[in-house]
Amino acid sequence: MRFDLLAFYGGPDQVMTITSGIASLVGFLLIFWHKLVNAFFRLIGRVPKTTDAESKSNPTTKTPS
């Protein structure tokens, strides 16, 4: 048996700690995803397009009558 490969073994106690950390980071990103995307677009100077529902509910748009 090769004992140098035993150094790469990750037991359940180590793997569950890592996956729990990854899951908490993904959850944080999912909660604040909209704010992160808006901050990114403001940083690069591009405004994201509005959806159809937002444009219909906005009465200040200049549409021909």
Chimera marker file (.cmm) of the C-alpha trace (Angstrom):
<marker_set name="trace">
<marker id="1" x="0.000" y="0.000" z="0.000" r="1" g="1" b="0" radius="0.5"/>
<marker id="2" x="1.216" y="3.470" z="-0.831" r="1" g="1" b="0" radius="0.5"/>
<marker id="3" x="1.162" y="5.659" z="2.251" r="1" g="1" b="0" radius="0.5"/>
<marker id="4" x="1.853" y="8.899" z="0.387" r="1" g="1" b="0" radius="0.5"/>
<marker id="5" x="-1.624" y="8.719" z="-1.162" r="1" g="1" b="0" radius="0.5"/>
<marker id="6" x="-3.127" y="8.560" z="2.314" r="1" g="1" b="0" radius="0.5"/>
<marker id="7" x="-2.244" y="12.258" z="2.738" r="1" g="1" b="0" radius="0.5"/>
<marker id="8" x="-4.897" y="13.130" z="0.125" r="1" g="1" b="0" radius="0.5"/>
<marker id="9" x="-7.699" y="11.391" z="2.016" r="1" g="1" b="0" radius="0.5"/>
<marker id="10" x="-10.448" y="13.725" z="3.135" r="1" g="1" b="0" radius="0.5"/>
<marker id="11" x="-12.720" y="12.273" z="5.747" r="1" g="1" b="0" radius="0.5"/>
<marker id="12" x="-16.381" y="13.199" z="6.180" r="1" g="1" b="0" radius="0.5"/>
<marker id="13" x="-15.539" y="15.660" z="8.938" r="1" g="1" b="0" radius="0.5"/>
<marker id="14" x="-13.287" y="17.613" z="6.563" r="1" g="1" b="0" radius="0.5"/>
<marker id="15" x="-15.466" y="17.370" z="3.472" r="1" g="1" b="0" radius="0.5"/>
<marker id="16" x="-18.664" y="18.448" z="5.233" r="1" g="1" b="0" radius="0.5"/>
<marker id="17" x="-16.944" y="21.550" z="6.602" r="1" g="1" b="0" radius="0.5"/>
<marker id="18" x="-15.824" y="22.589" z="3.135" r="1" g="1" b="0" radius="0.5"/>
<marker id="19" x="-19.201" y="21.912" z="1.512" r="1" g="1" b="0" radius="0.5"/>
<marker id="20" x="-20.973" y="23.810" z="4.266" r="1" g="1" b="0" radius="0.5"/>
<marker id="21" x="-18.764" y="26.830" z="3.604" r="1" g="1" b="0" radius="0.5"/>
<marker id="22" x="-19.403" y="26.631" z="-0.129" r="1" g="1" b="0" radius="0.5"/>
<marker id="23" x="-23.157" y="26.354" z="0.459" r="1" g="1" b="0" radius="0.5"/>
<marker id="24" x="-23.171" y="29.428" z="2.694" r="1" g="1" b="0" radius="0.5"/>
<marker id="25" x="-21.283" y="31.442" z="0.057" r="1" g="1" b="0" radius="0.5"/>
<marker id="26" x="-23.717" y="30.354" z="-2.662" r="1" g="1" b="0" radius="0.5"/>
<marker id="27" x="-26.665" y="31.223" z="-0.414" r="1" g="1" b="0" radius="0.5"/>
<marker id="28" x="-25.223" y="34.668" z="0.263" r="1" g="1" b="0" radius="0.5"/>
<marker id="29" x="-24.766" y="35.250" z="-3.465" r="1" g="1" b="0" radius="0.5"/>
<marker id="30" x="-28.322" y="34.122" z="-4.194" r="1" g="1" b="0" radius="0.5"/>
<marker id="31" x="-29.762" y="36.493" z="-1.609" r="1" g="1" b="0" radius="0.5"/>
<marker id="32" x="-27.856" y="39.545" z="-2.851" r="1" g="1" b="0" radius="0.5"/>
<marker id="33" x="-27.457" y="38.614" z="-6.538" r="1" g="1" b="0" radius="0.5"/>
<marker id="34" x="-29.561" y="41.517" z="-7.843" r="1" g="1" b="0" radius="0.5"/>
<marker id="35" x="-27.576" y="44.080" z="-5.862" r="1" g="1" b="0" radius="0.5"/>
<marker id="36" x="-24.265" y="42.572" z="-6.978" r="1" g="1" b="0" radius="0.5"/>
<marker id="37" x="-25.278" y="42.669" z="-10.650" r="1" g="1" b="0" radius="0.5"/>
<marker id="38" x="-26.453" y="46.287" z="-10.369" r="1" g="1" b="0" radius="0.5"/>
<marker id="39" x="-23.202" y="47.288" z="-8.659" r="1" g="1" b="0" radius="0.5"/>
<marker id="40" x="-21.226" y="45.576" z="-11.425" r="1" g="1" b="0" radius="0.5"/>
<marker id="41" x="-23.174" y="47.353" z="-14.163" r="1" g="1" b="0" radius="0.5"/>
<marker id="42" x="-22.726" y="50.699" z="-12.436" r="1" g="1" b="0" radius="0.5"/>
<marker id="43" x="-18.998" y="50.011" z="-12.121" r="1" g="1" b="0" radius="0.5"/>
<marker id="44" x="-18.581" y="49.398" z="-15.831" r="1" g="1" b="0" radius="0.5"/>
<marker id="45" x="-20.985" y="52.209" z="-16.743" r="1" g="1" b="0" radius="0.5"/>
<marker id="46" x="-23.769" y="50.185" z="-18.325" r="1" g="1" b="0" radius="0.5"/>
<marker id="47" x="-27.388" y="50.349" z="-17.196" r="1" g="1" b="0" radius="0.5"/>
<marker id="48" x="-29.309" y="47.063" z="-17.471" r="1" g="1" b="0" radius="0.5"/>
<marker id="49" x="-32.374" y="47.061" z="-19.715" r="1" g="1" b="0" radius="0.5"/>
<marker id="50" x="-35.789" y="47.402" z="-18.113" r="1" g="1" b="0" radius="0.5"/>
<marker id="51" x="-38.344" y="44.646" z="-18.477" r="1" g="1" b="0" radius="0.5"/>
<marker id="52" x="-41.679" y="45.055" z="-20.241" r="1" g="1" b="0" radius="0.5"/>
<marker id="53" x="-43.585" y="45.055" z="-16.936" r="1" g="1" b="0" radius="0.5"/>
<marker id="54" x="-41.499" y="47.941" z="-15.598" r="1" g="1" b="0" radius="0.5"/>
<marker id="55" x="-41.895" y="49.999" z="-18.743" r="1" g="1" b="0" radius="0.5"/>
<marker id="56" x="-45.693" y="49.530" z="-18.780" r="1" g="1" b="0" radius="0.5"/>
<marker id="57" x="-46.034" y="50.553" z="-15.137" r="1" g="1" b="0" radius="0.5"/>
<marker id="58" x="-43.955" y="53.714" z="-15.619" r="1" g="1" b="0" radius="0.5"/>
<marker id="59" x="-46.356" y="56.497" z="-16.758" r="1" g="1" b="0" radius="0.5"/>
<marker id="60" x="-43.546" y="59.025" z="-17.346" r="1" g="1" b="0" radius="0.5"/>
<marker id="61" x="-42.313" y="57.361" z="-20.533" r="1" g="1" b="0" radius="0.5"/>
<marker id="62" x="-42.875" y="59.375" z="-23.674" r="1" g="1" b="0" radius="0.5"/>
<marker id="63" x="-45.032" y="57.178" z="-25.851" r="1" g="1" b="0" radius="0.5"/>
<marker id="64" x="-46.980" y="58.567" z="-28.800" r="1" g="1" b="0" radius="0.5"/>
<marker id="65" x="-50.706" y="58.800" z="-28.189" r="1" g="1" b="0" radius="0.5"/>
<link id1="1" id2="2" r="1" g="1" b="0" radius="0.2"/>
<link id1="2" id2="3" r="1" g="1" b="0" radius="0.2"/>
<link id1="3" id2="4" r="1" g="1" b="0" radius="0.2"/>
<link id1="4" id2="5" r="1" g="1" b="0" radius="0.2"/>
<link id1="5" id2="6" r="1" g="1" b="0" radius="0.2"/>
<link id1="6" id2="7" r="1" g="1" b="0" radius="0.2"/>
<link id1="7" id2="8" r="1" g="1" b="0" radius="0.2"/>
<link id1="8" id2="9" r="1" g="1" b="0" radius="0.2"/>
<link id1="9" id2="10" r="1" g="1" b="0" radius="0.2"/>
<link id1="10" id2="11" r="1" g="1" b="0" radius="0.2"/>
<link id1="11" id2="12" r="1" g="1" b="0" radius="0.2"/>
<link id1="12" id2="13" r="1" g="1" b="0" radius="0.2"/>
<link id1="13" id2="14" r="1" g="1" b="0" radius="0.2"/>
<link id1="14" id2="15" r="1" g="1" b="0" radius="0.2"/>
<link id1="15" id2="16" r="1" g="1" b="0" radius="0.2"/>
<link id1="16" id2="17" r="1" g="1" b="0" radius="0.2"/>
<link id1="17" id2="18" r="1" g="1" b="0" radius="0.2"/>
<link id1="18" id2="19" r="1" g="1" b="0" radius="0.2"/>
<link id1="19" id2="20" r="1" g="1" b="0" radius="0.2"/>
<link id1="20" id2="21" r="1" g="1" b="0" radius="0.2"/>
<link id1="21" id2="22" r="1" g="1" b="0" radius="0.2"/>
<link id1="22" id2="23" r="1" g="1" b="0" radius="0.2"/>
<link id1="23" id2="24" r="1" g="1" b="0" radius="0.2"/>
<link id1="24" id2="25" r="1" g="1" b="0" radius="0.2"/>
<link id1="25" id2="26" r="1" g="1" b="0" radius="0.2"/>
<link id1="26" id2="27" r="1" g="1" b="0" radius="0.2"/>
<link id1="27" id2="28" r="1" g="1" b="0" radius="0.2"/>
<link id1="28" id2="29" r="1" g="1" b="0" radius="0.2"/>
<link id1="29" id2="30" r="1" g="1" b="0" radius="0.2"/>
<link id1="30" id2="31" r="1" g="1" b="0" radius="0.2"/>
<link id1="31" id2="32" r="1" g="1" b="0" radius="0.2"/>
<link id1="32" id2="33" r="1" g="1" b="0" radius="0.2"/>
<link id1="33" id2="34" r="1" g="1" b="0" radius="0.2"/>
<link id1="34" id2="35" r="1" g="1" b="0" radius="0.2"/>
<link id1="35" id2="36" r="1" g="1" b="0" radius="0.2"/>
<link id1="36" id2="37" r="1" g="1" b="0" radius="0.2"/>
<link id1="37" id2="38" r="1" g="1" b="0" radius="0.2"/>
<link id1="38" id2="39" r="1" g="1" b="0" radius="0.2"/>
<link id1="39" id2="40" r="1" g="1" b="0" radius="0.2"/>
<link id1="40" id2="41" r="1" g="1" b="0" radius="0.2"/>
<link id1="41" id2="42" r="1" g="1" b="0" radius="0.2"/>
<link id1="42" id2="43" r="1" g="1" b="0" radius="0.2"/>
<link id1="43" id2="44" r="1" g="1" b="0" radius="0.2"/>
<link id1="44" id2="45" r="1" g="1" b="0" radius="0.2"/>
<link id1="45" id2="46" r="1" g="1" b="0" radius="0.2"/>
<link id1="46" id2="47" r="1" g="1" b="0" radius="0.2"/>
<link id1="47" id2="48" r="1" g="1" b="0" radius="0.2"/>
<link id1="48" id2="49" r="1" g="1" b="0" radius="0.2"/>
<link id1="49" id2="50" r="1" g="1" b="0" radius="0.2"/>
<link id1="50" id2="51" r="1" g="1" b="0" radius="0.2"/>
<link id1="51" id2="52" r="1" g="1" b="0" radius="0.2"/>
<link id1="52" id2="53" r="1" g="1" b="0" radius="0.2"/>
<link id1="53" id2="54" r="1" g="1" b="0" radius="0.2"/>
<link id1="54" id2="55" r="1" g="1" b="0" radius="0.2"/>
<link id1="55" id2="56" r="1" g="1" b="0" radius="0.2"/>
<link id1="56" id2="57" r="1" g="1" b="0" radius="0.2"/>
<link id1="57" id2="58" r="1" g="1" b="0" radius="0.2"/>
<link id1="58" id2="59" r="1" g="1" b="0" radius="0.2"/>
<link id1="59" id2="60" r="1" g="1" b="0" radius="0.2"/>
<link id1="60" id2="61" r="1" g="1" b="0" radius="0.2"/>
<link id1="61" id2="62" r="1" g="1" b="0" radius="0.2"/>
<link id1="62" id2="63" r="1" g="1" b="0" radius="0.2"/>
<link id1="63" id2="64" r="1" g="1" b="0" radius="0.2"/>
<link id1="64" id2="65" r="1" g="1" b="0" radius="0.2"/>
</marker_set>
